[in-house]
Amino acid sequence: MARSQETYNKKEVRNKKEKKRKEKEQKRLERRANAKTGTSMDDMIAYVDENGRITSLPPDPLSRAKVKVEDIEISVPRRLAESPETYIRNGVITFFNESKGFGFIRDLGNQKSIFVHTSDMETAMGEGARVTFEIEQGDRGLKAVNVKQVK
């Protein structure tokens, strides 16, 4: 009597493949059955309200706000021109290196340190001097210009 050419491992692989095929067919049939009784496209639509929250209710057309096209800004908003008095600041020289000709002023308004060079000073000043100055964008950051000593 001849032995079967099919080993145990081959039978297991065949049975697993058959089981997987049946499961796949079963899932396909379930999806078809649920698709007919499932949700419609209207149930899947989401709306965004005026505050940016996602809701299932459509917006009320009567409460719609009128927006002028000119009021929509796409870029960075422009700064309004400020009066020249706001540019003049008060401060104290906290560090000054006379040999190199630079130092730092502590702004009394916001307590930030701002770079200052002797070329931007009206007269020679040292540490601890109270000054008025204007801020300008320099090569490496903010710098003080038009520095005048307060008497």
FIBAZA-864357 format. One line per 10 residues: their letters; for each residue x, y, z of C-alpha. Coordinates in nm, 3 decimals, decimal comma. Layout:
N
a = X:Y:Z; ...
//
This chain:
151
marsqetynk = 0,000:0,000:0,000; 0,138:0,341:-0,098; 0,182:0,626:0,144; 0,016:0,960:0,088; 0,240:1,220:-0,074; 0,084:1,494:0,139; 0,269:1,563:0,464; 0,115:1,695:0,783; 0,268:2,040:0,728; 0,125:2,065:0,375
kevrnkkekk = -0,221:1,973:0,509; -0,195:2,245:0,776; -0,095:2,509:0,523; -0,381:2,408:0,291; -0,632:2,414:0,581; -0,513:2,759:0,695; -0,543:2,900:0,342; -0,894:2,754:0,308; -0,997:2,896:0,647; -0,858:3,241:0,556
rkekeqkrle = -1,041:3,235:0,220; -1,370:3,151:0,394; -1,321:3,431:0,651; -1,249:3,678:0,373; -1,561:3,571:0,185; -1,768:3,604:0,505; -1,639:3,960:0,567; -1,716:4,055:0,206; -2,072:3,931:0,243; -2,114:4,121:0,572
rranaktgts = -1,990:4,445:0,411; -2,237:4,404:0,126; -2,524:4,345:0,368; -2,430:4,648:0,582; -2,380:4,874:0,283; -2,746:4,847:0,186; -2,874:4,917:0,538; -2,582:5,141:0,640; -2,547:5,516:0,659; -2,602:5,748:0,366
mddmiayvde = -2,365:6,018:0,240; -2,567:6,285:0,423; -2,487:6,117:0,754; -2,115:6,125:0,676; -2,092:6,500:0,608; -1,942:6,722:0,878; -1,980:7,100:0,905; -1,754:7,362:1,059; -1,923:7,637:1,261; -1,809:8,001:1,290
ngritslppd = -1,579:7,912:1,582; -1,399:7,638:1,390; -1,565:7,343:1,569; -1,684:7,039:1,372; -2,058:6,975:1,400; -2,314:6,746:1,237; -2,565:7,029:1,190; -2,555:7,248:0,880; -2,508:7,622:0,936; -2,815:7,845:0,961
plsrakvkve = -2,828:8,060:0,645; -3,010:8,339:0,832; -2,728:8,389:1,085; -2,459:8,419:0,819; -2,233:8,721:0,869; -2,154:8,949:0,575; -1,781:8,973:0,500; -1,630:9,233:0,271; -1,359:9,109:0,039; -1,147:9,415:0,122
dieisvprrl = -1,143:9,318:0,493; -0,980:8,979:0,429; -0,604:8,994:0,489; -0,392:8,718:0,346; -0,050:8,852:0,445; 0,098:8,980:0,768; -0,101:9,286:0,881; 0,076:9,618:0,842; 0,176:9,808:1,152; 0,003:10,135:1,209
aespetyirn = 0,236:10,433:1,223; 0,301:10,521:1,585; 0,369:10,867:1,711; 0,739:10,957:1,749; 0,702:10,991:2,128; 0,658:10,614:2,163; 0,997:10,549:2,003; 1,189:10,747:2,264; 1,272:10,520:2,555; 1,439:10,563:2,893
gvitffnesk = 1,711:10,339:3,027; 2,031:10,293:3,225; 2,370:10,191:3,089; 2,444:9,862:3,266; 2,772:9,773:3,092; 3,012:9,979:2,884; 3,357:9,882:2,751; 3,537:10,208:2,674; 3,834:10,042:2,503; 3,611:9,868:2,247
gfgfirdlgn = 3,343:10,137:2,236; 3,027:9,939:2,301; 2,791:9,854:2,584; 2,436:9,765:2,682; 2,141:9,974:2,799; 1,872:9,826:3,023; 1,534:9,954:2,896; 1,330:10,075:3,195; 1,002:9,999:3,015; 1,047:9,628:2,941
qksifvhtsd = 1,375:9,548:3,124; 1,549:9,423:2,806; 1,917:9,482:2,727; 1,986:9,671:2,406; 2,325:9,703:2,238; 2,477:10,052:2,206; 2,790:10,177:2,025; 2,983:10,500:2,091; 2,905:10,620:1,736; 2,535:10,632:1,834
metamgegar = 2,599:10,838:2,151; 2,582:11,215:2,174; 2,857:11,235:2,439; 3,083:10,983:2,613; 2,902:10,811:2,901; 2,983:10,538:3,149; 2,803:10,269:3,344; 2,507:10,379:3,555; 2,422:10,681:3,338; 2,050:10,743:3,280
vtfeieqgdr = 1,979:10,791:2,909; 1,703:10,837:2,651; 1,733:10,651:2,322; 1,553:10,510:2,021; 1,561:10,149:1,904; 1,661:10,051:1,553; 1,727:9,718:1,381; 2,103:9,667:1,345; 2,313:9,407:1,165; 2,293:9,154:1,449
glkavnvkqv = 1,972:9,262:1,625; 1,827:9,562:1,802; 2,055:9,855:1,881; 2,012:10,190:2,053; 2,054:10,509:1,849; 2,034:10,881:1,933; 2,149:10,807:2,289; 2,135:11,120:2,508; 2,218:11,151:2,874; 1,936:11,258:3,109
k = 2,047:11,522:3,359
//
